[in-house]
Amino acid sequence: MDLSAIAADLAAHWHVYATMPFIAALIGYLTKRVAIEMMFRPLEFRGIRPFLGWQGVIPANSRRMATTAVDLLTKNLLDPREVFARLDPEEMVAQLEEPLLKAVDEVTREVFETYQPRLWEMLPARAQQLLVDRVRAQAPVVVKRLMREVSANVDEVLDVNDMLINAMVRDKSLTCRLIREVAAPEFRFIARSGIGFGFVIGLVQLIAWALTKQPVIMPIFGFVTGFVTDWLALKMIFYPRQPRKFLFFTWQGMFQKRRAQVAADYGALIAEEVLTAGNVLEAVLTGPRADKLFALVTREVQRTVDAQAGLAKPLVALAVGGREYQQMKQAAAEKAIAYLPETVKHVESYATDALDVRNTIVEKMQQLTPLEFEGILRPAFKQDEWKLIAVGAVIGGLVGELQVLLLLH
């Protein structure tokens, strides 16, 4: 090894050597930024399937990501029975009073006008109002009874898993935002760590180039820079799970270290955009188990009609006709169900406060083990992180080759 020759070359081409660690740092940063963006963009596949193209890792696996997140929610963070038991039937009725009574008025009048128009027209206004008032008086009782039954058997009328998964799959940007916003500091760390890691590897590259003068050194070290820095940054987010001392400093995976802030951010996003009162009510009314709710409503409405008929039921049935009486009860139930979507909108604000999803999630997340806590974000990386690392390595190699062309030719 001719040290004098190496020294002479360093002096003659100092600008080439000086740029190596800085370009390596740039490679480290750029490969991280590209890897991060490739996790989330584009939302839909772009290219020619199946040979050429790309879709963000998270949007491409939105159902798997959503299923993993929902499993965590329902198994470790939220018990649907416990949460929905917080809805007070008395308060629900109070919140629904105005729209409920209006709906009762309209349903009662519409049914009678349809099935007994002459009888209804012949009744004095006072008698009509008396009949409506009797039905109105029973409405709160029926709603309370329904609320208690639904709360006790929430699994029969609401498929929480289906609701949450569909909400996240339907809006891929929501799934991306759930991960991106909760882990924003981690993604910033990944990008910035590439600068430091890249600079150090660039110094090694400088020495290797000085000793060998082989152009292949540049792309090789670019490849290594992209690969190693991506891999190392991803690992440093999660590991070690518990604080560990290294010489004079203590290190813990960033995600574990930020447990309190992650819990607050995650709870807020789930409460404000996923498990919202609006989404819950929509799922109850239109989800796969909505028929169970409508069966409960039908039963209660028909029971109320029978109760109002009371001792006069045989006479009512005779005047209306047995078959027509049954049709009238069914029509009343169907109209009550038709009014449900508009009526329940009036309880969204109360339900949001009562369910208290955000604080529940924050509290339960603080009780998770480090491994369970890691499961919040880790699924976003684990299965497909090799793609991100590979892309970073390839980009690093290409930039290294560009470095050869620019600096040596």
Secondary structure, DSSP 8 states (H G I E B T S, - for coil): --HHHHHHHHHHTHHHHHHHHHHHHHHHHHHHHHHHHHHH--SS-EEETTTEEE--HHHHTHHHHHHHHHHHIIIII--HHHHHTTS-HHHHHHHHHHHHHHHHHHHHHHHHHHH-HHHHHHS-HHHHHHHHHHHHHHHHHHHHHHHHHHHHTHHHH--HHHHHHHHHHH-HHHHHHHHHHHTHHHHHHHHHHHHHHHHHHHHHHHHHHHHH--TTHHHHHHHHHHHHHHHHHHHHHH--SS-EEETTEEE--HHHHTHHHHHHHHHHHIIIIIS-HHHHHHHHHHSTTHHHHHHHHHHHHHHHHHHHHGGGHHHHHHHH-HHHHHHHHHHHHHHHHHHHHHHHGGGHHHHHHHH-HHHHHHHHHTTS-HHHHHTTTTHHHHTTHHHHHHHHHHHHHHHHHHHHHHHH-
